[in-house]
């Protein structure tokens, strides 16, 4: 796989559209990712936070297969401040 250059979340299709240095592109279906990895409300909130705030990192984690490990770390970006 070539270098990931850019990503954007397409709200109409709920997909992250990624473009690579060789001019290829893919679309990551966010519903499938959430169904597979969002087992708890906190994990779903974290996936949403990544999707809206850092779509490039979201795509990198999904494509590298590291999304499950990332979520297992208990990240708190998606949690309201009073629940942290």
Order of alpha helices (4+ residues) and beta strands (2+ residues): beta-beta-beta-alpha-alpha-alpha-alpha
